[in-house]
């Protein structure tokens, strides 16, 4: 069973969160641009939340002994709903 610690970094109009409901690590990392997650059975997930402005969000992960990977997410302008 692989339980590597994976470091995620975000560049652009986005921030990190955690998508594992059974994880005891904090839901929101101390930094919105860098967070660490432990893999479980060789799988690891981090959520990236788009901010209000459009642009490209680059998410990179790294872990000792594994290849780095990068994802590019295009975010669009969001129209806010009227508040009461």
PDB file of N, CA, C and O in Angstrom:
ATOM      1  N   UNK A   1       0.855  -1.178   0.000  1.00  0.00           N
ATOM      2  CA  UNK A   1       0.000   0.000   0.000  1.00  0.00           C
ATOM      3  C   UNK A   1       0.897   1.236   0.000  1.00  0.00           C
ATOM      4  O   UNK A   1       1.784   1.361   0.844  1.00  0.00           O
ATOM      5  N   UNK A   2       0.670   2.142  -0.937  1.00  0.00           N
ATOM      6  CA  UNK A   2       1.448   3.377  -1.019  1.00  0.00           C
ATOM      7  C   UNK A   2       0.731   4.471  -0.244  1.00  0.00           C
ATOM      8  O   UNK A   2      -0.470   4.685  -0.410  1.00  0.00           O
ATOM      9  N   UNK A   3       1.488   5.163   0.611  1.00  0.00           N
ATOM     10  CA  UNK A   3       0.906   6.275   1.368  1.00  0.00           C
ATOM     11  C   UNK A   3       1.822   7.490   1.311  1.00  0.00           C
ATOM     12  O   UNK A   3       1.999   8.204   2.298  1.00  0.00           O
ATOM     13  N   UNK A   4       2.403   7.710   0.128  1.00  0.00           N
ATOM     14  CA  UNK A   4       3.312   8.842  -0.072  1.00  0.00           C
ATOM     15  C   UNK A   4       2.637  10.144   0.321  1.00  0.00           C
ATOM     16  O   UNK A   4       1.421  10.295   0.207  1.00  0.00           O
ATOM     17  N   UNK A   5       3.461  11.090   0.791  1.00  0.00           N
ATOM     18  CA  UNK A   5       2.944  12.439   0.992  1.00  0.00           C
ATOM     19  C   UNK A   5       3.142  13.192  -0.322  1.00  0.00           C
ATOM     20  O   UNK A   5       4.246  13.227  -0.866  1.00  0.00           O
ATOM     21  N   UNK A   6       2.070  13.791  -0.824  1.00  0.00           N
ATOM     22  CA  UNK A   6       2.089  14.499  -2.099  1.00  0.00           C
ATOM     23  C   UNK A   6       1.921  15.987  -1.821  1.00  0.00           C
ATOM     24  O   UNK A   6       1.045  16.394  -1.058  1.00  0.00           O
ATOM     25  N   UNK A   7       2.771  16.792  -2.449  1.00  0.00           N
ATOM     26  CA  UNK A   7       2.703  18.245  -2.310  1.00  0.00           C
ATOM     27  C   UNK A   7       2.044  18.801  -3.567  1.00  0.00           C
ATOM     28  O   UNK A   7       2.490  18.520  -4.680  1.00  0.00           O
ATOM     29  N   UNK A   8       0.988  19.587  -3.395  1.00  0.00           N
ATOM     30  CA  UNK A   8       0.291  20.234  -4.500  1.00  0.00           C
ATOM     31  C   UNK A   8       0.588  21.731  -4.447  1.00  0.00           C
ATOM     32  O   UNK A   8       0.566  22.335  -3.375  1.00  0.00           O
ATOM     33  N   UNK A   9       0.868  22.329  -5.616  1.00  0.00           N
ATOM     34  CA  UNK A   9       1.090  23.767  -5.709  1.00  0.00           C
ATOM     35  C   UNK A   9       0.163  24.336  -6.775  1.00  0.00           C
ATOM     36  O   UNK A   9      -0.036  23.733  -7.829  1.00  0.00           O
ATOM     37  N   UNK A  10      -0.402  25.505  -6.485  1.00  0.00           N
ATOM     38  CA  UNK A  10      -1.337  26.160  -7.401  1.00  0.00           C
ATOM     39  C   UNK A  10      -0.782  27.514  -7.799  1.00  0.00           C
ATOM     40  O   UNK A  10      -0.299  28.273  -6.960  1.00  0.00           O
ATOM     41  N   UNK A  11      -0.858  27.809  -9.096  1.00  0.00           N
ATOM     42  CA  UNK A  11      -0.480  29.113  -9.616  1.00  0.00           C
ATOM     43  C   UNK A  11      -1.642  29.596 -10.476  1.00  0.00           C
ATOM     44  O   UNK A  11      -2.087  28.877 -11.371  1.00  0.00           O
ATOM     45  N   UNK A  12      -2.131  30.785 -10.223  1.00  0.00           N
ATOM     46  CA  UNK A  12      -3.261  31.330 -10.973  1.00  0.00           C
ATOM     47  C   UNK A  12      -4.439  31.587 -10.050  1.00  0.00           C
ATOM     48  O   UNK A  12      -4.305  31.504  -8.829  1.00  0.00           O
ATOM     49  N   UNK A  13      -5.605  31.902 -10.634  1.00  0.00           N
ATOM     50  CA  UNK A  13      -6.771  32.282  -9.828  1.00  0.00           C
ATOM     51  C   UNK A  13      -7.506  31.072  -9.229  1.00  0.00           C
ATOM     52  O   UNK A  13      -8.670  30.825  -9.548  1.00  0.00           O
ATOM     53  N   UNK A  14      -6.821  30.331  -8.368  1.00  0.00           N
ATOM     54  CA  UNK A  14      -7.432  29.179  -7.717  1.00  0.00           C
ATOM     55  C   UNK A  14      -6.789  28.941  -6.371  1.00  0.00           C
ATOM     56  O   UNK A  14      -5.754  29.525  -6.051  1.00  0.00           O
ATOM     57  N   UNK A  15      -7.418  28.068  -5.574  1.00  0.00           N
ATOM     58  CA  UNK A  15      -6.850  27.708  -4.281  1.00  0.00           C
ATOM     59  C   UNK A  15      -7.186  26.251  -3.976  1.00  0.00           C
ATOM     60  O   UNK A  15      -8.116  25.678  -4.545  1.00  0.00           O
ATOM     61  N   UNK A  16      -6.415  25.671  -3.072  1.00  0.00           N
ATOM     62  CA  UNK A  16      -6.547  24.245  -2.764  1.00  0.00           C
ATOM     63  C   UNK A  16      -7.546  23.969  -1.653  1.00  0.00           C
ATOM     64  O   UNK A  16      -7.772  24.799  -0.773  1.00  0.00           O
ATOM     65  N   UNK A  17      -8.134  22.788  -1.715  1.00  0.00           N
ATOM     66  CA  UNK A  17      -8.969  22.242  -0.655  1.00  0.00           C
ATOM     67  C   UNK A  17      -8.781  20.736  -0.663  1.00  0.00           C
ATOM     68  O   UNK A  17      -7.996  20.224  -1.462  1.00  0.00           O
ATOM     69  N   UNK A  18      -9.474  20.012   0.200  1.00  0.00           N
ATOM     70  CA  UNK A  18      -9.321  18.562   0.308  1.00  0.00           C
ATOM     71  C   UNK A  18     -10.641  17.892  -0.013  1.00  0.00           C
ATOM     72  O   UNK A  18     -11.690  18.333   0.456  1.00  0.00           O
ATOM     73  N   UNK A  19     -10.603  16.826  -0.814  1.00  0.00           N
ATOM     74  CA  UNK A  19     -11.835  16.163  -1.220  1.00  0.00           C
ATOM     75  C   UNK A  19     -12.095  14.828  -0.561  1.00  0.00           C
ATOM     76  O   UNK A  19     -13.063  14.157  -0.919  1.00  0.00           O
ATOM     77  N   UNK A  20     -11.265  14.410   0.396  1.00  0.00           N
ATOM     78  CA  UNK A  20     -11.415  13.103   1.030  1.00  0.00           C
ATOM     79  C   UNK A  20     -12.179  13.252   2.340  1.00  0.00           C
ATOM     80  O   UNK A  20     -11.631  13.801   3.296  1.00  0.00           O
ATOM     81  N   UNK A  21     -13.431  12.782   2.421  1.00  0.00           N
ATOM     82  CA  UNK A  21     -14.218  12.984   3.642  1.00  0.00           C
ATOM     83  C   UNK A  21     -13.702  12.206   4.850  1.00  0.00           C
ATOM     84  O   UNK A  21     -14.028  12.563   5.982  1.00  0.00           O
ATOM     85  N   UNK A  22     -12.908  11.156   4.648  1.00  0.00           N
ATOM     86  CA  UNK A  22     -12.395  10.390   5.783  1.00  0.00           C
ATOM     87  C   UNK A  22     -11.003  10.841   6.214  1.00  0.00           C
ATOM     88  O   UNK A  22     -10.448  10.300   7.170  1.00  0.00           O
ATOM     89  N   UNK A  23     -10.438  11.818   5.524  1.00  0.00           N
ATOM     90  CA  UNK A  23      -9.092  12.300   5.815  1.00  0.00           C
ATOM     91  C   UNK A  23      -9.089  13.113   7.108  1.00  0.00           C
ATOM     92  O   UNK A  23      -9.974  13.940   7.331  1.00  0.00           O
ATOM     93  N   UNK A  24      -8.094  12.873   7.955  1.00  0.00           N
ATOM     94  CA  UNK A  24      -7.961  13.624   9.200  1.00  0.00           C
ATOM     95  C   UNK A  24      -7.072  14.853   9.037  1.00  0.00           C
ATOM     96  O   UNK A  24      -6.891  15.621   9.982  1.00  0.00           O
ATOM     97  N   UNK A  25      -6.515  15.042   7.836  1.00  0.00           N
ATOM     98  CA  UNK A  25      -5.729  16.241   7.570  1.00  0.00           C
ATOM     99  C   UNK A  25      -6.696  17.415   7.425  1.00  0.00           C
ATOM    100  O   UNK A  25      -7.856  17.201   7.074  1.00  0.00           O
ATOM    101  N   UNK A  26      -6.255  18.648   7.684  1.00  0.00           N
ATOM    102  CA  UNK A  26      -7.154  19.798   7.580  1.00  0.00           C
ATOM    103  C   UNK A  26      -7.792  19.918   6.189  1.00  0.00           C
ATOM    104  O   UNK A  26      -7.125  19.691   5.179  1.00  0.00           O
ATOM    105  N   UNK A  27      -9.094  20.276   6.136  1.00  0.00           N
ATOM    106  CA  UNK A  27      -9.783  20.455   4.861  1.00  0.00           C
ATOM    107  C   UNK A  27      -9.131  21.543   4.025  1.00  0.00           C
ATOM    108  O   UNK A  27      -8.968  21.388   2.815  1.00  0.00           O
ATOM    109  N   UNK A  28      -8.760  22.635   4.663  1.00  0.00           N
ATOM    110  CA  UNK A  28      -8.112  23.743   3.969  1.00  0.00           C
ATOM    111  C   UNK A  28      -6.657  23.787   4.430  1.00  0.00           C
ATOM    112  O   UNK A  28      -6.395  23.863   5.630  1.00  0.00           O
ATOM    113  N   UNK A  29      -5.719  23.741   3.502  1.00  0.00           N
ATOM    114  CA  UNK A  29      -4.308  23.806   3.901  1.00  0.00           C
ATOM    115  C   UNK A  29      -3.972  25.177   4.490  1.00  0.00           C
ATOM    116  O   UNK A  29      -4.707  26.144   4.293  1.00  0.00           O
ATOM    117  N   UNK A  30      -2.856  25.247   5.211  1.00  0.00           N
ATOM    118  CA  UNK A  30      -2.425  26.513   5.819  1.00  0.00           C
ATOM    119  C   UNK A  30      -2.194  27.578   4.757  1.00  0.00           C
ATOM    120  O   UNK A  30      -2.398  28.765   5.013  1.00  0.00           O
ATOM    121  N   UNK A  31      -1.769  27.161   3.564  1.00  0.00           N
ATOM    122  CA  UNK A  31      -1.547  28.063   2.447  1.00  0.00           C
ATOM    123  C   UNK A  31      -2.515  27.698   1.333  1.00  0.00           C
ATOM    124  O   UNK A  31      -2.728  26.515   1.070  1.00  0.00           O
ATOM    125  N   UNK A  32      -3.095  28.673   0.683  1.00  0.00           N
ATOM    126  CA  UNK A  32      -4.017  28.392  -0.417  1.00  0.00           C
ATOM    127  C   UNK A  32      -3.292  28.017  -1.703  1.00  0.00           C
ATOM    128  O   UNK A  32      -3.922  27.556  -2.654  1.00  0.00           O
ATOM    129  N   UNK A  33      -1.967  28.211  -1.746  1.00  0.00           N
ATOM    130  CA  UNK A  33      -1.225  27.907  -2.964  1.00  0.00           C
ATOM    131  C   UNK A  33      -0.348  26.668  -2.834  1.00  0.00           C
ATOM    132  O   UNK A  33       0.216  26.210  -3.827  1.00  0.00           O
ATOM    133  N   UNK A  34      -0.221  26.117  -1.627  1.00  0.00           N
ATOM    134  CA  UNK A  34       0.543  24.889  -1.453  1.00  0.00           C
ATOM    135  C   UNK A  34      -0.090  24.071  -0.346  1.00  0.00           C
ATOM    136  O   UNK A  34      -0.407  24.594   0.722  1.00  0.00           O
ATOM    137  N   UNK A  35      -0.269  22.796  -0.603  1.00  0.00           N
ATOM    138  CA  UNK A  35      -0.846  21.919   0.401  1.00  0.00           C
ATOM    139  C   UNK A  35      -0.270  20.520   0.277  1.00  0.00           C
ATOM    140  O   UNK A  35       0.217  20.138  -0.787  1.00  0.00           O
ATOM    141  N   UNK A  36      -0.324  19.750   1.365  1.00  0.00           N
ATOM    142  CA  UNK A  36       0.194  18.386   1.389  1.00  0.00           C
ATOM    143  C   UNK A  36      -0.945  17.436   1.700  1.00  0.00           C
ATOM    144  O   UNK A  36      -1.797  17.722   2.541  1.00  0.00           O
ATOM    145  N   UNK A  37      -0.950  16.310   1.020  1.00  0.00           N
ATOM    146  CA  UNK A  37      -1.946  15.266   1.232  1.00  0.00           C
ATOM    147  C   UNK A  37      -1.241  13.932   1.251  1.00  0.00           C
ATOM    148  O   UNK A  37      -0.265  13.734   0.527  1.00  0.00           O
ATOM    149  N   UNK A  38      -1.719  13.017   2.065  1.00  0.00           N
ATOM    150  CA  UNK A  38      -1.184  11.658   2.083  1.00  0.00           C
ATOM    151  C   UNK A  38      -2.002  10.798   1.131  1.00  0.00           C
ATOM    152  O   UNK A  38      -3.232  10.863   1.118  1.00  0.00           O
ATOM    153  N   UNK A  39      -1.309   9.995   0.338  1.00  0.00           N
ATOM    154  CA  UNK A  39      -2.000   9.073  -0.554  1.00  0.00           C
ATOM    155  C   UNK A  39      -2.602   7.929   0.265  1.00  0.00           C
ATOM    156  O   UNK A  39      -2.135   7.632   1.364  1.00  0.00           O
ATOM    157  N   UNK A  40      -3.627   7.302  -0.271  1.00  0.00           N
ATOM    158  CA  UNK A  40      -4.253   6.141   0.344  1.00  0.00           C
ATOM    159  C   UNK A  40      -4.459   5.110  -0.750  1.00  0.00           C
ATOM    160  O   UNK A  40      -5.158   5.379  -1.727  1.00  0.00           O
ATOM    161  N   UNK A  41      -3.861   3.931  -0.604  1.00  0.00           N
ATOM    162  CA  UNK A  41      -3.927   2.889  -1.639  1.00  0.00           C
ATOM    163  C   UNK A  41      -3.503   3.425  -3.000  1.00  0.00           C
ATOM    164  O   UNK A  41      -4.151   3.151  -4.010  1.00  0.00           O
ATOM    165  N   UNK A  42      -2.427   4.181  -3.023  1.00  0.00           N
ATOM    166  CA  UNK A  42      -1.834   4.762  -4.237  1.00  0.00           C
ATOM    167  C   UNK A  42      -2.657   5.872  -4.852  1.00  0.00           C
ATOM    168  O   UNK A  42      -2.337   6.297  -5.962  1.00  0.00           O
ATOM    169  N   UNK A  43      -3.689   6.367  -4.208  1.00  0.00           N
ATOM    170  CA  UNK A  43      -4.514   7.445  -4.752  1.00  0.00           C
ATOM    171  C   UNK A  43      -4.434   8.667  -3.844  1.00  0.00           C
ATOM    172  O   UNK A  43      -4.325   8.544  -2.624  1.00  0.00           O
ATOM    173  N   UNK A  44      -4.490   9.834  -4.451  1.00  0.00           N
ATOM    174  CA  UNK A  44      -4.460  11.079  -3.688  1.00  0.00           C
ATOM    175  C   UNK A  44      -5.296  12.107  -4.431  1.00  0.00           C
ATOM    176  O   UNK A  44      -5.246  12.176  -5.659  1.00  0.00           O
ATOM    177  N   UNK A  45      -6.062  12.903  -3.701  1.00  0.00           N
ATOM    178  CA  UNK A  45      -6.922  13.891  -4.344  1.00  0.00           C
ATOM    179  C   UNK A  45      -6.846  15.223  -3.607  1.00  0.00           C
ATOM    180  O   UNK A  45      -6.859  15.274  -2.377  1.00  0.00           O
ATOM    181  N   UNK A  46      -6.768  16.272  -4.368  1.00  0.00           N
ATOM    182  CA  UNK A  46      -6.874  17.628  -3.840  1.00  0.00           C
ATOM    183  C   UNK A  46      -7.888  18.362  -4.710  1.00  0.00           C
ATOM    184  O   UNK A  46      -7.941  18.149  -5.922  1.00  0.00           O
ATOM    185  N   UNK A  47      -8.681  19.213  -4.104  1.00  0.00           N
ATOM    186  CA  UNK A  47      -9.640  20.018  -4.859  1.00  0.00           C
ATOM    187  C   UNK A  47      -9.038  21.383  -5.126  1.00  0.00           C
ATOM    188  O   UNK A  47      -8.333  21.942  -4.285  1.00  0.00           O
ATOM    189  N   UNK A  48      -9.323  21.911  -6.300  1.00  0.00           N
ATOM    190  CA  UNK A  48      -8.892  23.257  -6.654  1.00  0.00           C
ATOM    191  C   UNK A  48     -10.137  24.090  -6.899  1.00  0.00           C
ATOM    192  O   UNK A  48     -10.934  23.787  -7.787  1.00  0.00           O
ATOM    193  N   UNK A  49     -10.298  25.132  -6.112  1.00  0.00           N
ATOM    194  CA  UNK A  49     -11.464  26.015  -6.226  1.00  0.00           C
ATOM    195  C   UNK A  49     -11.073  27.244  -7.038  1.00  0.00           C
ATOM    196  O   UNK A  49     -10.094  27.919  -6.719  1.00  0.00           O
ATOM    197  N   UNK A  50     -11.836  27.530  -8.082  1.00  0.00           N
ATOM    198  CA  UNK A  50     -11.589  28.728  -8.888  1.00  0.00           C
ATOM    199  C   UNK A  50     -12.028  29.965  -8.107  1.00  0.00           C
ATOM    200  O   UNK A  50     -13.010  29.924  -7.366  1.00  0.00           O
ATOM    201  N   UNK A  51     -11.305  31.047  -8.278  1.00  0.00           N
ATOM    202  CA  UNK A  51     -11.674  32.319  -7.663  1.00  0.00           C
ATOM    203  C   UNK A  51     -12.582  33.078  -8.630  1.00  0.00           C
ATOM    204  O   UNK A  51     -12.950  32.543  -9.676  1.00  0.00           O
ATOM    205  N   UNK A  52     -12.944  34.302  -8.299  1.00  0.00           N
ATOM    206  CA  UNK A  52     -13.921  35.047  -9.108  1.00  0.00           C
ATOM    207  C   UNK A  52     -13.392  35.506 -10.456  1.00  0.00           C
ATOM    208  O   UNK A  52     -14.171  35.660 -11.397  1.00  0.00           O
ATOM    209  N   UNK A  53     -12.083  35.728 -10.576  1.00  0.00           N
ATOM    210  CA  UNK A  53     -11.545  36.216 -11.848  1.00  0.00           C
ATOM    211  C   UNK A  53     -11.196  35.043 -12.768  1.00  0.00           C
ATOM    212  O   UNK A  53     -10.829  33.972 -12.285  1.00  0.00           O
ATOM    213  N   UNK A  54     -11.308  35.234 -14.084  1.00  0.00           N
ATOM    214  CA  UNK A  54     -10.978  34.172 -15.039  1.00  0.00           C
ATOM    215  C   UNK A  54      -9.470  34.025 -15.207  1.00  0.00           C
ATOM    216  O   UNK A  54      -8.707  34.909 -14.816  1.00  0.00           O
ATOM    217  N   UNK A  55      -9.050  32.924 -15.780  1.00  0.00           N
ATOM    218  CA  UNK A  55      -7.637  32.717 -16.076  1.00  0.00           C
ATOM    219  C   UNK A  55      -7.276  31.251 -16.040  1.00  0.00           C
ATOM    220  O   UNK A  55      -8.129  30.393 -15.810  1.00  0.00           O
ATOM    221  N   UNK A  56      -6.007  30.968 -16.269  1.00  0.00           N
ATOM    222  CA  UNK A  56      -5.515  29.600 -16.224  1.00  0.00           C
ATOM    223  C   UNK A  56      -4.999  29.281 -14.829  1.00  0.00           C
ATOM    224  O   UNK A  56      -4.239  30.051 -14.242  1.00  0.00           O
ATOM    225  N   UNK A  57      -5.416  28.154 -14.316  1.00  0.00           N
ATOM    226  CA  UNK A  57      -4.952  27.674 -13.017  1.00  0.00           C
ATOM    227  C   UNK A  57      -4.017  26.503 -13.291  1.00  0.00           C
ATOM    228  O   UNK A  57      -4.411  25.528 -13.932  1.00  0.00           O
ATOM    229  N   UNK A  58      -2.794  26.594 -12.814  1.00  0.00           N
ATOM    230  CA  UNK A  58      -1.816  25.530 -12.976  1.00  0.00           C
ATOM    231  C   UNK A  58      -1.683  24.806 -11.634  1.00  0.00           C
ATOM    232  O   UNK A  58      -1.369  25.424 -10.617  1.00  0.00           O
ATOM    233  N   UNK A  59      -1.922  23.501 -11.640  1.00  0.00           N
ATOM    234  CA  UNK A  59      -1.787  22.684 -10.437  1.00  0.00           C
ATOM    235  C   UNK A  59      -0.672  21.685 -10.688  1.00  0.00           C
ATOM    236  O   UNK A  59      -0.718  20.927 -11.657  1.00  0.00           O
ATOM    237  N   UNK A  60       0.328  21.683  -9.818  1.00  0.00           N
ATOM    238  CA  UNK A  60       1.451  20.761  -9.956  1.00  0.00           C
ATOM    239  C   UNK A  60       1.545  19.922  -8.695  1.00  0.00           C
ATOM    240  O   UNK A  60       1.356  20.425  -7.587  1.00  0.00           O
ATOM    241  N   UNK A  61       1.840  18.632  -8.870  1.00  0.00           N
ATOM    242  CA  UNK A  61       2.040  17.783  -7.706  1.00  0.00           C
ATOM    243  C   UNK A  61       3.444  17.194  -7.752  1.00  0.00           C
ATOM    244  O   UNK A  61       4.041  17.042  -8.818  1.00  0.00           O
ATOM    245  N   UNK A  62       3.952  16.869  -6.579  1.00  0.00           N
ATOM    246  CA  UNK A  62       5.260  16.223  -6.495  1.00  0.00           C
ATOM    247  C   UNK A  62       5.289  15.354  -5.247  1.00  0.00           C
ATOM    248  O   UNK A  62       4.636  15.640  -4.244  1.00  0.00           O
ATOM    249  N   UNK A  63       6.071  14.282  -5.344  1.00  0.00           N
ATOM    250  CA  UNK A  63       6.239  13.361  -4.223  1.00  0.00           C
ATOM    251  C   UNK A  63       7.555  12.639  -4.425  1.00  0.00           C
ATOM    252  O   UNK A  63       7.945  12.357  -5.559  1.00  0.00           O
ATOM    253  N   UNK A  64       8.239  12.339  -3.340  1.00  0.00           N
ATOM    254  CA  UNK A  64       9.533  11.661  -3.421  1.00  0.00           C
ATOM    255  C   UNK A  64       9.392  10.337  -4.170  1.00  0.00           C
ATOM    256  O   UNK A  64       8.540   9.509  -3.847  1.00  0.00           O
ATOM    257  N   UNK A  65      10.243  10.161  -5.174  1.00  0.00           N
ATOM    258  CA  UNK A  65      10.254   8.913  -5.927  1.00  0.00           C
ATOM    259  C   UNK A  65       9.232   8.813  -7.041  1.00  0.00           C
ATOM    260  O   UNK A  65       9.176   7.792  -7.725  1.00  0.00           O
ATOM    261  N   UNK A  66       8.424   9.837  -7.244  1.00  0.00           N
ATOM    262  CA  UNK A  66       7.403   9.812  -8.289  1.00  0.00           C
ATOM    263  C   UNK A  66       7.640  10.958  -9.276  1.00  0.00           C
ATOM    264  O   UNK A  66       8.250  11.969  -8.930  1.00  0.00           O
ATOM    265  N   UNK A  67       7.153  10.788 -10.505  1.00  0.00           N
ATOM    266  CA  UNK A  67       7.250  11.858 -11.500  1.00  0.00           C
ATOM    267  C   UNK A  67       6.321  13.009 -11.140  1.00  0.00           C
ATOM    268  O   UNK A  67       5.237  12.803 -10.595  1.00  0.00           O
ATOM    269  N   UNK A  68       6.759  14.212 -11.451  1.00  0.00           N
ATOM    270  CA  UNK A  68       5.883  15.388 -11.266  1.00  0.00           C
ATOM    271  C   UNK A  68       4.799  15.366 -12.325  1.00  0.00           C
ATOM    272  O   UNK A  68       5.000  14.855 -13.426  1.00  0.00           O
ATOM    273  N   UNK A  69       3.662  15.917 -11.987  1.00  0.00           N
ATOM    274  CA  UNK A  69       2.567  16.046 -12.947  1.00  0.00           C
ATOM    275  C   UNK A  69       1.982  17.447 -12.821  1.00  0.00           C
ATOM    276  O   UNK A  69       1.976  18.035 -11.739  1.00  0.00           O
ATOM    277  N   UNK A  70       1.489  17.975 -13.942  1.00  0.00           N
ATOM    278  CA  UNK A  70       0.884  19.303 -13.962  1.00  0.00           C
ATOM    279  C   UNK A  70      -0.443  19.242 -14.702  1.00  0.00           C
ATOM    280  O   UNK A  70      -0.569  18.572 -15.726  1.00  0.00           O
ATOM    281  N   UNK A  71      -1.418  19.942 -14.174  1.00  0.00           N
ATOM    282  CA  UNK A  71      -2.714  20.087 -14.842  1.00  0.00           C
ATOM    283  C   UNK A  71      -2.974  21.573 -15.035  1.00  0.00           C
ATOM    284  O   UNK A  71      -2.670  22.382 -14.159  1.00  0.00           O
ATOM    285  N   UNK A  72      -3.537  21.928 -16.186  1.00  0.00           N
ATOM    286  CA  UNK A  72      -3.910  23.313 -16.461  1.00  0.00           C
ATOM    287  C   UNK A  72      -5.426  23.355 -16.589  1.00  0.00           C
ATOM    288  O   UNK A  72      -6.017  22.630 -17.389  1.00  0.00           O
ATOM    289  N   UNK A  73      -6.048  24.220 -15.782  1.00  0.00           N
ATOM    290  CA  UNK A  73      -7.508  24.343 -15.747  1.00  0.00           C
ATOM    291  C   UNK A  73      -7.862  25.751 -16.203  1.00  0.00           C
ATOM    292  O   UNK A  73      -7.350  26.727 -15.655  1.00  0.00           O
ATOM    293  N   UNK A  74      -8.732  25.865 -17.201  1.00  0.00           N
ATOM    294  CA  UNK A  74      -9.185  27.178 -17.669  1.00  0.00           C
ATOM    295  C   UNK A  74     -10.430  27.564 -16.878  1.00  0.00           C
ATOM    296  O   UNK A  74     -11.436  26.855 -16.910  1.00  0.00           O
ATOM    297  N   UNK A  75     -10.361  28.682 -16.174  1.00  0.00           N
ATOM    298  CA  UNK A  75     -11.542  29.143 -15.431  1.00  0.00           C
ATOM    299  C   UNK A  75     -12.151  30.353 -16.140  1.00  0.00           C
ATOM    300  O   UNK A  75     -11.437  31.180 -16.707  1.00  0.00           O
ATOM    301  N   UNK A  76     -13.457  30.439 -16.098  1.00  0.00           N
ATOM    302  CA  UNK A  76     -14.197  31.508 -16.768  1.00  0.00           C
ATOM    303  C   UNK A  76     -14.755  32.480 -15.736  1.00  0.00           C
ATOM    304  O   UNK A  76     -14.855  32.159 -14.552  1.00  0.00           O
ATOM    305  N   UNK A  77     -15.111  33.658 -16.198  1.00  0.00           N
ATOM    306  CA  UNK A  77     -15.731  34.669 -15.332  1.00  0.00           C
ATOM    307  C   UNK A  77     -17.057  34.131 -14.792  1.00  0.00           C
ATOM    308  O   UNK A  77     -17.876  33.618 -15.554  1.00  0.00           O
ATOM    309  N   UNK A  78     -17.261  34.245 -13.517  1.00  0.00           N
ATOM    310  CA  UNK A  78     -18.517  33.799 -12.900  1.00  0.00           C
ATOM    311  C   UNK A  78     -19.419  34.994 -12.661  1.00  0.00           C
ATOM    312  O   UNK A  78     -18.976  36.023 -12.151  1.00  0.00           O
ATOM    313  N   UNK A  79     -20.682  34.859 -13.029  1.00  0.00           N
ATOM    314  CA  UNK A  79     -21.665  35.897 -12.725  1.00  0.00           C
ATOM    315  C   UNK A  79     -22.254  35.601 -11.349  1.00  0.00           C
ATOM    316  O   UNK A  79     -22.830  34.537 -11.123  1.00  0.00           O
ATOM    317  N   UNK A  80     -22.105  36.538 -10.451  1.00  0.00           N
ATOM    318  CA  UNK A  80     -22.593  36.348  -9.103  1.00  0.00           C
ATOM    319  C   UNK A  80     -24.110  36.467  -9.061  1.00  0.00           C
ATOM    320  O   UNK A  80     -24.703  37.298  -9.749  1.00  0.00           O
ATOM    321  N   UNK A  81     -24.718  35.629  -8.249  1.00  0.00           N
ATOM    322  CA  UNK A  81     -26.166  35.723  -8.062  1.00  0.00           C
ATOM    323  C   UNK A  81     -26.474  36.881  -7.125  1.00  0.00           C
ATOM    324  O   UNK A  81     -25.680  37.177  -6.231  1.00  0.00           O
ATOM    325  N   UNK A  82     -27.610  37.540  -7.313  1.00  0.00           N
ATOM    326  CA  UNK A  82     -27.952  38.648  -6.417  1.00  0.00           C
ATOM    327  C   UNK A  82     -28.137  38.147  -4.980  1.00  0.00           C
ATOM    328  O   UNK A  82     -28.726  37.088  -4.759  1.00  0.00           O
ATOM    329  N   UNK A  83     -27.646  38.893  -4.032  1.00  0.00           N
ATOM    330  CA  UNK A  83     -27.797  38.535  -2.629  1.00  0.00           C
ATOM    331  C   UNK A  83     -28.983  39.271  -2.009  1.00  0.00           C
ATOM    332  O   UNK A  83     -29.366  40.354  -2.451  1.00  0.00           O
ATOM    333  N   UNK A  84     -29.530  38.679  -1.016  1.00  0.00           N
ATOM    334  CA  UNK A  84     -30.673  39.304  -0.339  1.00  0.00           C
ATOM    335  C   UNK A  84     -30.192  40.159   0.788  1.00  0.00           C
ATOM    336  O   UNK A  84     -30.999  40.774   1.485  1.00  0.00           O
TER     337      UNK A  84
END
